[in-house]
Amino acid sequence: MTQPQKRTILVFGATGGTGAGIVRAALARACSVTVFVRSSNRARNVFDDLLPELNIIKGDACNEADVMRAIDPSLDAVICSLGIYQRSAGRDDLARATRHIVAAMQATGVRRLVCVSSLGVGDSRGQGDFATRLIQKTGLRFTLADKELQEQAIRDSGLDWTIIRPTRLLHEGGPPYYQWWIGAQPSRKMHWAINRSQVAELALDCIEDARSIGKALNVTGSLSMPQNAG
């Protein structure tokens, strides 16, 4: 991945574990960051030490008008890290919110979209170790179905998109490196967990690297410096 440049970005799902990591990593790179949040109080709690550096927009991503209000033509990129857990079949809140983001970007001319999805979606379906696949088929089956619709909306958008599909997310304590691949799971031995901070860094790296446009990167932790595939 190429070296980062200063960017103006908007982060959806900013107060979640991965979203907050993206915000902190973006500020560390001297980016201008706007966060879209449902609760201003939660944003203040999560980013208490960073409030002077952030622009906070309160709204509901499932509300089209709120999303349209948040997308400014001056943005260099939008990062979607929304995490909506579905407990029953037929719910598409995540896909609906993403369609609003896509529509607002199309209307304002903002082109670059990076979305954090999940391993087990699209051509990564069935990848992972036994425990990972079991979770995909049981506890996450309705959530992944929503993410399938989300990814399809992104693929159909005509935007300059990149999808990142992490495996099991850790707050800390995971492997020191990460590896990503496109398409089929590599045959080498893999470690099936990754630090959220590493996903955050990858998301920001993707904004800088045009080679990631139009690609879905499957990503997990690595105990040694990896040879990324794809």
C-alpha positions in Angstrom: 0.0 0.0 0.0 1.2 3.5 -0.7 2.0 6.2 1.8 -1.0 8.1 3.1 -1.8 11.7 2.3 -3.9 14.2 4.2 -7.6 13.7 3.4 -11.1 14.9 4.3 -13.1 11.9 5.3 -16.5 11.1 6.7 -16.9 8.0 8.9 -20.2 6.1 9.4 -20.3 3.8 12.4 -17.7 5.9 14.1 -18.5 5.0 17.7 -18.2 1.3 17.2 -15.0 -0.5 18.0 -13.6 -0.6 14.4 -15.1 2.8 13.5 -13.5 4.5 16.5 -10.2 2.9 15.5 -10.6 4.4 12.0 -11.3 7.8 13.4 -8.2 7.8 15.7 -6.0 6.4 12.9 -7.2 9.1 10.5 -6.5 11.9 12.9 -3.1 10.4 13.5 -2.5 10.8 9.8 -3.6 14.5 10.0 -6.8 13.9 8.1 -9.8 16.1 8.6 -12.5 13.9 10.1 -16.3 14.1 10.3 -18.1 11.4 12.3 -21.8 10.5 11.7 -23.3 9.3 14.9 -26.8 8.5 16.3 -25.9 9.7 19.8 -23.8 12.9 20.4 -23.4 11.8 24.0 -21.8 8.5 23.0 -19.6 10.3 20.6 -18.4 12.6 23.4 -17.7 9.6 25.6 -15.8 7.7 22.9 -13.8 10.7 21.6 -13.6 12.7 24.8 -9.9 13.5 24.2 -10.4 14.2 20.5 -13.5 16.4 20.4 -11.6 19.6 19.4 -10.3 17.7 16.3 -13.7 16.3 15.1 -16.7 17.5 13.3 -19.8 15.6 14.7 -23.0 15.1 12.7 -25.9 13.6 14.5 -28.3 11.5 12.5 -29.7 8.1 11.6 -28.1 6.3 8.7 -31.4 4.7 7.9 -32.9 8.2 7.4 -32.1 9.3 3.8 -32.4 13.0 4.6 -29.9 12.7 7.5 -27.4 11.0 5.3 -27.8 13.4 2.4 -27.2 16.3 4.9 -23.9 14.6 6.0 -22.3 14.1 2.5 -20.4 17.2 1.5 -19.0 17.5 -2.0 -15.6 18.5 -0.6 -15.1 15.0 0.9 -12.2 13.0 -0.4 -13.7 9.7 0.9 -16.4 8.1 2.9 -15.7 5.1 5.2 -18.6 2.9 6.2 -18.0 0.9 9.3 -21.7 0.4 10.4 -22.2 -2.7 12.5 -25.9 -3.6 12.7 -26.4 -7.1 14.2 -29.5 -8.8 12.9 -31.3 -11.3 15.1 -34.0 -12.3 12.7 -34.4 -13.0 9.0 -35.5 -10.4 6.4 -33.9 -7.3 8.1 -32.0 -5.1 5.7 -31.2 -2.1 7.9 -27.5 -2.2 7.0 -28.2 -2.5 3.3 -30.8 0.3 3.4 -28.4 2.7 5.2 -25.7 1.9 2.7 -28.0 2.6 -0.2 -28.6 6.0 1.4 -24.9 6.6 1.6 -24.4 5.5 -2.1 -27.3 7.7 -3.3 -25.9 10.8 -1.4 -22.4 10.2 -2.8 -23.8 9.9 -6.3 -25.8 13.1 -5.9 -22.8 15.1 -4.6 -20.1 13.7 -6.8 -18.1 12.1 -3.9 -16.5 9.0 -5.5 -14.3 7.1 -3.0 -16.1 4.6 -0.7 -14.4 2.1 1.6 -16.7 -0.3 3.5 -15.9 -2.7 6.3 -17.9 -5.8 5.7 -17.2 -9.3 7.1 -15.5 -12.5 6.1 -18.2 -14.9 5.0 -19.8 -12.5 2.6 -19.6 -12.7 -1.2 -16.9 -14.9 -2.6 -15.5 -15.3 0.9 -18.5 -17.3 2.0 -17.4 -20.5 3.8 -13.8 -19.3 4.4 -12.1 -19.5 7.8 -11.4 -22.2 10.3 -14.1 -24.4 11.8 -15.1 -22.0 14.5 -15.3 -19.1 12.1 -17.5 -21.0 9.7 -19.7 -22.2 12.5 -20.3 -18.6 13.8 -21.1 -17.5 10.2 -23.7 -20.2 9.9 -25.3 -19.7 13.3 -25.0 -16.4 15.2 -24.1 -14.3 12.2 -26.3 -15.8 9.5 -28.9 -13.0 9.5 -26.3 -10.3 9.8 -24.3 -11.7 6.9 -27.4 -11.9 4.8 -27.9 -8.2 5.3 -24.2 -7.6 4.5 -24.7 -9.5 1.2 -27.3 -6.9 0.2 -25.0 -4.2 1.4 -22.1 -5.4 -0.7 -24.4 -5.7 -3.7 -25.5 -2.1 -3.4 -21.9 -1.0 -3.3 -20.9 -3.1 -6.3 -23.8 -1.7 -8.3 -23.1 1.9 -7.3 -20.6 2.9 -9.9 -18.5 4.5 -7.2 -14.8 3.9 -6.6 -15.3 1.4 -3.9 -13.3 -1.0 -1.8 -14.7 -3.6 0.5 -12.7 -5.0 3.5 -13.8 -8.3 5.0 -12.1 -8.9 8.3 -12.4 -12.2 10.2 -12.9 -12.2 14.0 -12.2 -8.8 15.4 -10.2 -8.2 18.6 -9.8 -4.9 20.5 -6.1 -5.8 21.1 -3.8 -8.8 21.6 -4.1 -10.3 18.1 -1.2 -11.2 15.8 1.3 -8.4 15.1 0.7 -8.4 11.4 -2.2 -8.9 9.0 -2.6 -10.4 5.6 -5.2 -9.9 2.9 -6.3 -11.8 -0.2 -8.8 -11.7 -2.9 -11.1 -14.6 -3.9 -10.2 -18.1 -2.8 -8.7 -18.7 0.7 -4.9 -19.2 0.5 -3.7 -22.7 1.1 -1.2 -21.7 3.8 -1.9 -21.9 7.5 -3.8 -18.8 8.7 -4.6 -17.2 12.0 -8.3 -16.3 12.2 -8.4 -13.1 14.2 -7.3 -9.5 13.6 -7.0 -6.4 15.7 -9.5 -3.7 15.0 -6.6 -1.2 14.8 -5.2 -3.1 11.8 -8.5 -3.0 10.0 -8.5 0.7 10.6 -5.1 1.1 9.1 -6.0 -1.0 6.1 -9.1 1.1 5.4 -7.1 4.3 5.4 -4.4 2.7 3.2 -7.0 1.7 0.7 -8.1 5.3 0.3 -4.6 6.1 -0.9 -4.2 3.1 -3.2 -6.1 3.1 -6.4 -5.2 -0.5 -7.0 -7.8 -1.4 -4.3 -10.7 0.2 -6.2 -13.3 -2.3 -7.3 -11.9 -5.1 -5.1 -13.0 -6.9 -2.0 -10.1 -7.7 0.4 -10.5 -10.5 2.8 -8.2 -9.9 5.8 -7.0 -11.7 8.9 -4.1 -11.5 11.4 -0.7 -13.0 10.7 2.1 -14.1 13.0 4.7 -13.2 10.4 5.2 -10.6 7.7 2.8 -11.8 5.0 2.9 -12.0 1.3 -0.5 -10.4 0.4 -2.3 -12.0 -2.5 -4.3 -10.4 -5.2 
